[in-house]
Amino acid sequence: MGFFDRFKKQPAKPAKPEAVAVSEEPGFVYAPVEGEEIELTAVSDPVFGSGAMGKGAGFKPTGETVYAPVGGTLVACGAPNFHALAIAGDNGAEILIHVGVDTVEMKGDGFTVYAEKGAHVAAGTPLLGFSKKKIAAAGHDDVVIMALTNTDDLASVETVASGAVKPGDKAVKFAQ
C-alpha cells in the first residue's frame, strides 16, 4: 500500500438491514428471504434437490437479504463460506442455508455477512446479504436453499407454503 492509498475512499460496507418481526411457534421454520417458495426437488442443485442434505424448501429470491429462519446459534457463518450458513435452532431444527448454486466459486464476492459464528440470533435477524446481479454475472442460479440437515432425526418435515413469501412467513413444519 502506497502513501496516497491511505487517502482513497474505501467502498462503504452495506448497512445491516433491520430485523423482521417473527413470532416463533414450535415446529416451524420460517422463510429466510423474500421471494417465491418452491419445492426442494425443483432446485437446480442435484445434491439439495435429491434431498441428500435433508428436506426443506427452495426460494427464488426477489430480496437480497437472508434472515434467520429460527432462533438459534450460528454454527457456520462467514469466511470461507460467505454463500452459506448453518443454524442449530433452539426448536431442534438444524438448518443449512445455501445462497445460489456453485456460488462458492465467487469466493465471497457479492456477499456481505452480518453475523458471526457462535452468535445466538433471534428468528428474523439479518444474517447475510447477497447481490443477485453479481450471482447472475458469474453465471450462477441465485436460488436460496434451506435444508433441515437433521431430517432423519425428525418424525416429519413438510413445506407449508408455496408461491410468494416474505421473511418470517411459515415455510416448513416439522415434528420431533
N, CA, C and O of each residue as an XYZ file, in Angstrom:
704
protein
N       0.850     -1.176      0.000
C       0.000      0.000      0.000
C       0.888      1.229      0.000
O       1.745      1.388      0.869
N       0.679      2.098     -0.980
C       1.442      3.327     -1.070
C       0.885      4.408     -0.146
O      -0.205      4.273      0.410
N       1.651      5.472      0.001
C       1.268      6.564      0.886
C      -0.087      7.156      0.507
O      -0.922      7.378      1.384
N      -0.325      7.419     -0.785
C      -1.553      8.068     -1.215
C      -2.762      7.140     -1.163
O      -3.901      7.605     -1.161
N      -2.518      5.809     -1.119
C      -3.625      4.867     -0.993
C      -4.395      5.076      0.301
O      -5.571      4.725      0.391
N      -3.744      5.638      1.291
C      -4.399      5.879      2.587
C      -5.526      6.902      2.481
O      -6.422      6.933      3.325
N      -5.481      7.731      1.456
C      -6.466      8.796      1.311
C      -7.608      8.434      0.369
O      -8.590      9.168      0.254
N      -7.470      7.307     -0.294
C      -8.539      6.869     -1.177
C      -9.730      6.431     -0.343
O      -9.589      5.807      0.709
N     -10.885      6.770     -0.836
C     -12.104      6.396     -0.117
C     -12.346      4.900     -0.304
O     -12.395      4.397     -1.427
N     -12.495      4.206      0.815
C     -12.784      2.779      0.778
C     -14.269      2.595      0.495
O     -15.095      3.381      0.958
N     -14.609      1.550     -0.269
C     -16.040      1.331     -0.530
C     -16.785      1.077      0.774
O     -16.306      0.362      1.655
N     -17.953      1.670      0.876
C     -18.749      1.520      2.098
C     -19.353      0.123      2.161
O     -19.840     -0.410      1.164
N     -19.310     -0.456      3.357
C     -19.948     -1.749      3.566
C     -21.450     -1.485      3.647
O     -21.881     -0.539      4.305
N     -22.250     -2.325      2.976
C     -23.698     -2.103      3.031
C     -24.207     -2.101      4.475
O     -23.744     -2.869      5.318
N     -25.162     -1.227      4.730
C     -25.748     -1.149      6.070
C     -26.511     -2.428      6.372
O     -27.134     -3.016      5.489
N     -26.456     -2.846      7.615
C     -27.186     -4.044      8.031
C     -28.677     -3.723      8.029
O     -29.100     -2.736      8.631
N     -29.475     -4.551      7.355
C     -30.922     -4.315      7.326
C     -31.535     -4.492      8.718
O     -30.943     -5.108      9.604
N     -32.712     -3.945      8.881
C     -33.461     -4.116     10.129
C     -33.969     -5.551     10.226
O     -34.229     -6.193      9.208
N     -34.107     -6.043     11.430
C     -34.686     -7.365     11.660
C     -36.170     -7.328     11.303
O     -36.804     -6.273     11.341
N     -36.714     -8.497     10.956
C     -38.145     -8.615     10.738
C     -38.753     -9.284     11.971
O     -38.123    -10.127     12.610
N     -39.970     -8.899     12.289
C     -40.645     -9.460     13.467
C     -41.159    -10.860     13.149
O     -41.866    -11.064     12.162
N     -40.796    -11.819     13.996
C     -41.253    -13.196     13.838
C     -41.727    -13.686     15.198
O     -40.980    -13.644     16.176
N     -42.962    -14.146     15.257
C     -43.485    -14.778     16.475
C     -43.347    -16.279     16.286
O     -44.187    -16.921     15.656
N     -42.280    -16.823     16.840
C     -41.996    -18.243     16.629
C     -43.020    -19.146     17.304
O     -43.462    -18.899     18.426
N     -43.376    -20.189     16.585
C     -44.241    -21.239     17.110
C     -43.460    -22.544     17.042
O     -42.700    -22.746     16.096
N     -43.624    -23.432     18.013
C     -42.906    -24.704     17.984
C     -43.196    -25.480     16.699
O     -44.331    -25.525     16.225
N     -42.140    -26.090     16.147
C     -42.307    -26.939     14.978
C     -42.329    -26.230     13.644
O     -42.664    -26.846     12.633
N     -41.979    -24.943     13.607
C     -41.966    -24.227     12.335
C     -40.601    -23.624     12.051
O     -39.873    -23.215     12.956
N     -40.277    -23.581     10.760
C     -39.106    -22.888     10.251
C     -39.653    -21.849      9.281
O     -40.534    -22.151      8.475
N     -39.140    -20.642      9.356
C     -39.690    -19.506      8.626
C     -38.874    -19.169      7.377
O     -37.687    -19.486      7.296
N     -39.515    -18.530      6.420
C     -38.845    -18.160      5.172
C     -37.657    -17.254      5.481
O     -37.796    -16.280      6.220
N     -36.482    -17.570      4.917
C     -35.297    -16.773      5.203
C     -35.103    -15.588      4.262
O     -34.226    -14.753      4.483
N     -35.916    -15.516      3.215
C     -35.717    -14.489      2.193
C     -37.052    -14.180      1.530
O     -37.960    -15.011      1.518
N     -37.160    -12.984      0.982
C     -38.350    -12.641      0.205
C     -38.233    -13.264     -1.176
O     -37.179    -13.205     -1.808
N     -39.317    -13.858     -1.636
C     -39.296    -14.453     -2.964
C     -40.414    -15.443     -3.143
O     -41.465    -15.330     -2.513
N     -40.189    -16.413     -4.002
C     -41.173    -17.455     -4.281
C     -40.658    -18.773     -3.717
O     -39.581    -19.239     -4.088
N     -41.440    -19.372     -2.811
C     -41.053    -20.661     -2.260
C     -41.357    -21.750     -3.270
O     -42.442    -21.795     -3.850
N     -40.374    -22.636     -3.476
C     -40.527    -23.759     -4.394
C     -40.141    -25.047     -3.666
O     -39.466    -25.012     -2.637
N     -40.572    -26.169     -4.208
C     -40.197    -27.458     -3.635
C     -38.688    -27.648     -3.783
O     -38.097    -27.204     -4.767
N     -38.080    -28.293     -2.827
C     -36.647    -28.538     -2.877
C     -36.273    -29.364     -4.108
O     -35.189    -29.190     -4.666
N     -37.154    -30.247     -4.525
C     -36.883    -31.067     -5.711
C     -36.788    -30.228     -6.986
O     -36.286    -30.711     -8.001
N     -37.261    -28.979     -6.947
C     -37.236    -28.108     -8.123
C     -35.962    -27.264     -8.221
O     -35.778    -26.559     -9.213
N     -35.083    -27.318     -7.223
C     -33.851    -26.515     -7.296
C     -32.871    -27.176     -8.253
O     -32.895    -28.394     -8.434
N     -32.012    -26.370     -8.863
C     -31.112    -26.878     -9.898
C     -29.888    -27.614     -9.354
O     -29.157    -28.233    -10.127
N     -29.650    -27.562     -8.050
C     -28.523    -28.278     -7.462
C     -28.950    -29.716     -7.174
O     -29.868    -29.932     -6.383
N     -28.303    -30.704     -7.797
C     -28.743    -32.088     -7.621
C     -28.565    -32.634     -6.208
O     -29.330    -33.504     -5.794
N     -27.587    -32.153     -5.465
C     -27.376    -32.637     -4.097
C     -28.541    -32.202     -3.212
O     -29.116    -33.020     -2.493
N     -28.884    -30.933     -3.262
C     -30.005    -30.441     -2.466
C     -31.333    -30.950     -3.031
O     -32.213    -31.367     -2.278
N     -31.474    -30.913     -4.341
C     -32.715    -31.324     -4.990
C     -33.079    -32.778     -4.730
O     -34.256    -33.137     -4.725
N     -32.068    -33.614     -4.515
C     -32.312    -35.033     -4.245
C     -32.695    -35.289     -2.796
O     -33.136    -36.386     -2.452
N     -32.528    -34.280     -1.945
C     -32.805    -34.448     -0.523
C     -31.627    -35.023      0.245
O     -31.765    -35.343      1.426
N     -30.483    -35.161     -0.389
C     -29.313    -35.733      0.277
C     -28.871    -34.908      1.488
O     -28.293    -35.451      2.429
N     -29.135    -33.623      1.468
C     -28.754    -32.756      2.589
C     -29.888    -32.607      3.596
O     -29.713    -31.980      4.641
N     -31.053    -33.182      3.284
C     -32.214    -33.079      4.153
C     -33.380    -32.465      3.399
O     -33.215    -31.921      2.307
N     -34.551    -32.557      3.992
C     -35.753    -31.955      3.401
C     -35.785    -30.473      3.727
O     -35.131    -30.019      4.666
N     -36.547    -29.725      2.949
C     -36.655    -28.288      3.170
C     -37.373    -27.616      2.034
O     -38.368    -28.134      1.525
N     -36.873    -26.454      1.628
C     -37.516    -25.670      0.577
C     -36.475    -24.839     -0.153
O     -35.390    -24.571      0.362
N     -36.833    -24.442     -1.359
C     -36.030    -23.511     -2.131
C     -36.797    -22.208     -2.271
O     -38.017    -22.172     -2.110
N     -36.079    -21.149     -2.569
C     -36.695    -19.832     -2.721
C     -36.051    -19.126     -3.904
O     -34.833    -18.948     -3.941
N     -36.874    -18.723     -4.873
C     -36.399    -17.871     -5.958
C     -36.478    -16.454     -5.395
O     -37.569    -15.895     -5.286
N     -35.337    -15.867     -5.035
C     -35.374    -14.612     -4.290
C     -35.744    -13.389     -5.126
O     -35.336    -13.243     -6.278
N     -36.530    -12.522     -4.502
C     -36.743    -11.183     -5.037
C     -35.991    -10.197     -4.161
O     -35.630     -9.109     -4.609
N     -35.753    -10.579     -2.905
C     -34.946     -9.783     -1.992
C     -33.504    -10.252     -2.026
O     -33.173    -11.242     -2.678
N     -32.651     -9.527     -1.312
C     -31.221     -9.845     -1.295
C     -30.663     -9.949      0.123
O     -29.473     -9.726      0.346
N     -31.522    -10.285      1.069
C     -31.085    -10.465      2.450
C     -31.617    -11.789      2.968
O     -32.790    -12.115      2.785
N     -30.737    -12.553      3.620
C     -31.126    -13.796      4.279
C     -31.311    -13.488      5.763
O     -30.429    -12.920      6.406
N     -32.469    -13.871      6.293
C     -32.803    -13.668      7.698
C     -32.815    -15.017      8.414
O     -33.035    -16.052      7.785
N     -32.583    -15.007      9.710
C     -32.618    -16.242     10.494
C     -34.013    -16.846     10.418
O     -34.994    -16.176     10.739
N     -34.115    -18.121      9.992
C     -35.417    -18.768      9.871
C     -35.938    -19.317     11.200
O     -37.096    -19.723     11.296
N     -35.094    -19.327     12.205
C     -35.433    -19.757     13.571
C     -34.486    -19.037     14.526
O     -33.461    -18.501     14.106
N     -34.831    -19.028     15.798
C     -33.882    -18.571     16.797
C     -32.903    -19.701     17.063
O     -33.294    -20.867     17.109
N     -31.629    -19.362     17.240
C     -30.651    -20.411     17.495
C     -29.231    -19.883     17.424
O     -28.996    -18.675     17.404
N     -28.295    -20.810     17.386
C     -26.874    -20.485     17.371
C     -26.297    -20.729     15.984
O     -26.523    -21.778     15.381
N     -25.550    -19.750     15.485
C     -24.905    -19.896     14.180
C     -23.688    -20.801     14.345
O     -22.736    -20.456     15.046
N     -23.728    -21.942     13.704
C     -22.611    -22.875     13.805
C     -21.665    -22.753     12.619
O     -20.547    -23.264     12.667
N     -22.094    -22.091     11.568
C     -21.237    -21.782     10.420
C     -21.763    -20.507      9.790
O     -22.946    -20.399      9.468
N     -20.868    -19.543      9.620
C     -21.274    -18.260      9.047
C     -20.016    -17.474      8.706
O     -19.090    -17.401      9.514
N     -19.977    -16.894      7.531
C     -18.835    -16.072      7.161
C     -17.758    -16.869      6.459
O     -18.018    -17.938      5.906
N     -16.535    -16.336      6.485
C     -15.413    -16.928      5.760
C     -15.174    -18.358      6.217
O     -15.322    -18.635      7.408
N     -14.820    -19.257      5.353
C     -14.692    -19.037      3.913
C     -16.004    -19.243      3.157
O     -16.037    -19.077      1.938
N     -17.077    -19.600      3.850
C     -18.342    -19.910      3.176
C     -19.307    -18.731      3.213
O     -20.361    -18.819      3.843
N     -18.968    -17.651      2.561
C     -19.809    -16.458      2.578
C     -21.196    -16.728      2.005
O     -22.144    -16.005      2.311
N     -21.318    -17.741      1.193
C     -22.562    -18.050      0.488
C     -23.464    -19.004      1.269
O     -24.565    -19.312      0.811
N     -23.028    -19.477      2.429
C     -23.806    -20.467      3.175
C     -23.663    -20.234      4.672
O     -22.690    -19.641      5.140
N     -24.659    -20.716      5.411
C     -24.600    -20.630      6.869
C     -25.414    -21.764      7.465
O     -26.276    -22.343      6.803
N     -25.131    -22.073      8.715
C     -25.840    -23.148      9.404
C     -26.270    -22.666     10.778
O     -25.543    -21.934     11.450
N     -27.463    -23.085     11.186
C     -28.030    -22.681     12.471
C     -28.495    -23.922     13.222
O     -29.204    -24.767     12.675
N     -28.086    -24.017     14.477
C     -28.634    -25.032     15.382
C     -29.796    -24.337     16.084
O     -29.593    -23.537     16.998
N     -31.006    -24.647     15.651
C     -32.189    -23.968     16.161
C     -32.521    -24.350     17.586
O     -32.345    -25.500     17.988
N     -33.002    -23.383     18.346
C     -33.470    -23.641     19.711
C     -34.638    -24.630     19.705
O     -34.898    -25.302     20.703
N     -35.341    -24.714     18.566
C     -36.513    -25.574     18.445
C     -36.170    -27.004     18.009
O     -37.071    -27.815     17.797
N     -34.885    -27.317     17.874
C     -34.463    -28.657     17.491
C     -34.144    -28.839     16.020
O     -33.619    -29.885     15.637
N     -34.442    -27.864     15.189
C     -34.120    -27.949     13.761
C     -32.666    -27.546     13.538
O     -32.190    -26.566     14.110
N     -31.975    -28.297     12.714
C     -30.622    -27.944     12.291
C     -30.727    -27.554     10.825
O     -31.096    -28.367      9.978
N     -30.399    -26.300     10.537
C     -30.723    -25.734      9.227
C     -29.470    -25.259      8.502
O     -28.620    -24.568      9.064
N     -29.388    -25.649      7.249
C     -28.341    -25.160      6.353
C     -29.015    -24.272      5.323
O     -29.986    -24.678      4.684
N     -28.501    -23.057      5.161
C     -28.997    -22.145      4.126
C     -27.852    -21.909      3.162
O     -26.749    -21.534      3.558
N     -28.135    -22.136      1.890
C     -27.122    -22.019      0.837
C     -27.659    -21.049     -0.209
O     -28.731    -21.277     -0.770
N     -26.928    -19.970     -0.476
C     -27.363    -18.970     -1.445
C     -26.717    -19.264     -2.795
O     -25.500    -19.167     -2.952
N     -27.548    -19.622     -3.756
C     -27.073    -19.869     -5.105
C     -26.524    -21.272     -5.300
O     -26.332    -22.031     -4.350
N     -26.279    -21.586     -6.554
C     -25.711    -22.871     -6.935
C     -24.302    -22.618     -7.468
O     -24.114    -21.817     -8.384
N     -23.336    -23.289     -6.904
C     -21.918    -23.155     -7.265
C     -21.357    -21.760     -6.959
O     -20.345    -21.363     -7.537
N     -22.001    -21.024     -6.063
C     -21.529    -19.679     -5.712
C     -20.263    -19.711     -4.856
O     -19.657    -18.665     -4.626
N     -19.857    -20.872     -4.387
C     -18.577    -20.990     -3.684
C     -17.451    -20.487     -4.593
O     -16.439    -19.973     -4.116
N     -17.640    -20.640     -5.906
C     -16.644    -20.189     -6.877
C     -16.453    -18.673     -6.848
O     -15.439    -18.172     -7.333
N     -17.410    -17.943     -6.288
C     -17.329    -16.482     -6.239
C     -16.419    -15.995     -5.116
O     -16.083    -14.812     -5.063
N     -16.024    -16.878     -4.232
C     -15.081    -16.575     -3.142
C     -15.502    -15.354     -2.328
O     -14.663    -14.543     -1.934
N     -16.799    -15.229     -2.080
C     -17.303    -14.154     -1.232
C     -17.687    -12.883     -1.960
O     -18.323    -12.011     -1.369
N     -17.316    -12.748     -3.241
C     -17.663    -11.547     -3.990
C     -19.176    -11.465     -4.154
O     -19.801    -12.404     -4.648
N     -19.758    -10.360     -3.748
C     -21.198    -10.179     -3.849
C     -21.959    -10.576     -2.596
O     -23.188    -10.521     -2.573
N     -21.236    -10.980     -1.545
C     -21.862    -11.413     -0.294
C     -21.378    -10.537      0.861
O     -20.209    -10.155      0.918
N     -22.286    -10.228      1.773
C     -21.963     -9.472      2.978
C     -22.522    -10.232      4.173
O     -23.722    -10.497      4.243
N     -21.654    -10.576      5.103
C     -22.069    -11.320      6.291
C     -22.369    -10.320      7.406
O     -21.551     -9.452      7.708
N     -23.553    -10.449      8.016
C     -23.975     -9.537      9.076
C     -23.875    -10.151     10.474
O     -24.113     -9.458     11.463
N     -23.530    -11.420     10.572
C     -23.498    -12.100     11.873
C     -22.209    -12.894     11.989
O     -21.483    -13.065     11.010
N     -21.929    -13.378     13.190
C     -20.702    -14.123     13.421
C     -20.988    -15.527     13.924
O     -21.963    -15.768     14.636
N     -20.123    -16.438     13.541
C     -20.212    -17.811     14.020
C     -20.216    -17.797     15.546
O     -19.445    -17.071     16.174
N     -21.088    -18.601     16.129
C     -21.189    -18.691     17.580
C     -22.227    -17.762     18.176
O     -22.590    -17.903     19.344
N     -22.712    -16.811     17.384
C     -23.711    -15.861     17.890
C     -25.064    -16.549     18.051
O     -25.430    -17.424     17.266
N     -25.790    -16.142     19.070
C     -27.172    -16.600     19.225
C     -28.047    -15.516     18.617
O     -27.944    -14.345     18.982
N     -28.911    -15.916     17.685
C     -29.753    -14.958     16.967
C     -31.223    -15.295     17.149
O     -31.588    -16.447     17.385
N     -32.046    -14.287     17.035
C     -33.498    -14.469     17.063
C     -33.981    -14.684     15.635
O     -33.355    -14.211     14.686
N     -35.082    -15.388     15.482
C     -35.696    -15.520     14.160
C     -35.966    -14.128     13.617
O     -36.456    -13.261     14.340
N     -35.648    -13.910     12.345
C     -35.854    -12.604     11.722
C     -34.633    -11.703     11.744
O     -34.682    -10.593     11.214
N     -33.536    -12.155     12.346
C     -32.291    -11.377     12.371
C     -31.615    -11.455     11.005
O     -31.468    -12.549     10.460
N     -31.198    -10.314     10.435
C     -30.482    -10.376      9.155
C     -29.118    -11.049      9.347
O     -28.361    -10.692     10.250
N     -28.817    -12.022      8.489
C     -27.581    -12.792      8.616
C     -26.615    -12.570      7.466
O     -25.399    -12.568      7.658
N     -27.163    -12.380      6.259
C     -26.325    -12.378      5.071
C     -26.988    -11.561      3.979
O     -28.192    -11.675      3.752
N     -26.204    -10.743      3.309
C     -26.682    -10.021      2.136
C     -26.013    -10.600      0.899
O     -24.887    -11.092      0.973
N     -26.695    -10.543     -0.226
C     -26.111    -11.048     -1.469
C     -26.586    -10.206     -2.645
O     -27.636     -9.566     -2.589
N     -25.799    -10.220     -3.699
C     -26.126     -9.466     -4.899
C     -26.621    -10.413     -5.986
O     -25.847    -11.199     -6.533
N     -27.903    -10.334     -6.293
C     -28.466    -11.144     -7.364
C     -27.763    -10.819     -8.690
O     -27.545    -11.701     -9.521
N     -27.419     -9.559     -8.868
C     -26.760     -9.118    -10.098
C     -25.381     -9.772    -10.243
O     -25.028    -10.236    -11.327
N     -24.611     -9.811     -9.165
C     -23.274    -10.419     -9.229
C     -23.363    -11.936     -9.408
O     -22.549    -12.529    -10.115
N     -24.346    -12.556     -8.772
C     -24.515    -14.001     -8.936
C     -24.851    -14.311    -10.397
O     -24.310    -15.252    -10.977
N     -25.746    -13.512    -10.985
C     -26.111    -13.708    -12.391
C     -24.916    -13.459    -13.306
O     -24.687    -14.209    -14.256
N     -24.152    -12.401    -13.018
C     -22.980    -12.078    -13.837
C     -21.940    -13.197    -13.799
O     -21.198    -13.398    -14.761
N     -21.894    -13.922    -12.682
C     -20.963    -15.051    -12.559
C     -21.521    -16.315    -13.200
O     -20.850    -17.346    -13.232
N     -22.762    -16.234    -13.716
C     -23.357    -17.362    -14.422
C     -23.979    -18.410    -13.518
O     -24.106    -19.572    -13.904
N     -24.373    -18.000    -12.303
C     -24.938    -18.955    -11.346
C     -26.416    -18.701    -11.098
O     -26.910    -17.587    -11.277
N     -27.109    -19.745    -10.687
C     -28.504    -19.672    -10.258
C     -28.513    -19.036     -8.869
O     -27.702    -19.410     -8.022
N     -29.407    -18.090     -8.622
C     -29.447    -17.399     -7.324
C     -30.426    -18.020     -6.323
O     -30.729    -17.396     -5.307
N     -30.920    -19.211     -6.580
C     -31.874    -19.853     -5.682
C     -31.298    -19.937     -4.261
O     -30.124    -20.257     -4.073
N     -32.140    -19.646     -3.274
C     -31.746    -19.776     -1.874
C     -32.321    -21.105     -1.384
O     -33.527    -21.342     -1.457
N     -31.439    -21.958     -0.889
C     -31.818    -23.310     -0.484
C     -31.781    -23.406      1.034
O     -30.815    -22.977      1.664
N     -32.832    -23.968      1.619
C     -32.900    -24.161      3.067
C     -33.212    -25.635      3.328
O     -34.283    -26.127      2.971
N     -32.262    -26.331      3.954
C     -32.439    -27.759      4.231
C     -32.312    -28.025      5.724
O     -31.431    -27.482      6.390
N     -33.198    -28.862      6.239
C     -33.090    -29.327      7.623
C     -32.168    -30.537      7.597
O     -32.572    -31.630      7.202
N     -30.945    -30.333      8.016
C     -29.923    -31.369      7.890
C     -30.128    -32.524      8.858
O     -29.511    -33.578      8.702
N     -30.977    -32.342      9.846
C     -31.279    -33.432     10.783
C     -32.630    -34.068     10.484
O     -33.296    -34.571     11.388
N     -33.037    -34.048      9.213
C     -34.310    -34.631      8.780
C     -34.476    -36.065      9.284
O     -35.564    -36.441      9.718
N     -33.417    -36.864      9.232
C     -33.512    -38.271      9.644
C     -33.846    -38.429     11.127
O     -34.352    -39.470     11.544
N     -33.563    -37.401     11.918
C     -33.861    -37.450     13.354
C     -35.247    -36.922     13.688
O     -35.670    -36.967     14.843
N     -35.958    -36.421     12.676
C     -37.268    -35.818     12.891
C     -38.369    -36.768     12.413
O     -38.165    -37.543     11.479
N     -39.522    -36.702     13.055
C     -40.649    -37.565     12.679
C     -41.225    -37.168     11.322
O     -41.641    -38.032     10.549
N     -41.253    -35.862     11.027
C     -41.767    -35.400      9.736
C     -41.223    -34.015      9.423
O     -40.909    -33.234     10.321
N     -41.118    -33.731      8.136
C     -40.719    -32.413      7.634
C     -41.530    -32.174      6.374
O     -41.482    -32.976      5.441
N     -42.279    -31.069      6.341
C     -43.085    -30.761      5.160
C     -43.162    -29.265      4.937
O     -43.155    -28.484      5.889
N     -43.235    -28.866      3.666
C     -43.395    -27.454      3.358
C     -44.839    -27.049      3.640
O     -45.762    -27.849      3.482
N     -45.019    -25.811      4.054
C     -46.370    -25.320      4.355
C     -46.736    -24.110      3.510
O     -47.832    -23.564      3.642
N     -45.831    -23.695      2.651
C     -46.109    -22.533      1.806
C     -45.691    -22.850      0.380
O     -44.875    -23.740      0.140
N     -46.249    -22.123     -0.542
C     -45.794    -22.158     -1.931
C     -46.145    -20.801     -2.514
O     -47.094    -20.149     -2.078
N     -45.389    -20.395     -3.478
C     -45.615    -19.079     -4.053
C     -44.911    -17.998     -3.263
O     -43.909    -18.260     -2.598
N     -45.434    -16.777     -3.334
C     -44.778    -15.614     -2.738
C     -44.718    -15.705     -1.218
O     -45.716    -15.994     -0.557
N     -43.519    -15.451     -0.672
C     -43.318    -15.400      0.777
C     -42.448    -14.203      1.121
O     -41.698    -13.685      0.294
N     -42.578    -13.788      2.366
C     -41.721    -12.737      2.921
C     -40.934    -13.351      4.058
O     -41.368    -14.345      4.640
N     -39.783    -12.781      4.391
C     -39.031    -13.295      5.530
C     -39.929    -13.328      6.769
O     -40.614    -12.354      7.081
N     -39.913    -14.452      7.460
C     -40.738    -14.599      8.663
C     -42.048    -15.315      8.423
O     -42.734    -15.666      9.383
N     -42.427    -15.547      7.153
C     -43.620    -16.360      6.865
C     -43.296    -17.818      7.161
O     -42.158    -18.250      6.976
N     -44.285    -18.577      7.617
C     -44.080    -20.009      7.846
C     -43.740    -20.671      6.515
O     -44.414    -20.461      5.506
N     -42.666    -21.485      6.536
C     -42.222    -22.136      5.300
C     -42.204    -23.652      5.425
O     -42.603    -24.356      4.497
N     -41.743    -24.161      6.569
C     -41.598    -25.600      6.777
C     -42.117    -25.945      8.149
O     -41.883    -25.222      9.118
N     -42.829    -27.063      8.225
C     -43.322    -27.571      9.506
C     -42.600    -28.899      9.762
O     -42.403    -29.702      8.850
N     -42.210    -29.108     11.028
C     -41.565    -30.377     11.379
C     -42.061    -30.865     12.721
O     -42.547    -30.090     13.545
N     -41.932    -32.163     12.928
C     -42.284    -32.771     14.212
C     -41.088    -33.603     14.668
O     -40.367    -34.204     13.871
N     -40.912    -33.608     15.997
C     -39.775    -34.361     16.544
C     -40.192    -35.731     17.003
O     -39.362    -36.498     17.490
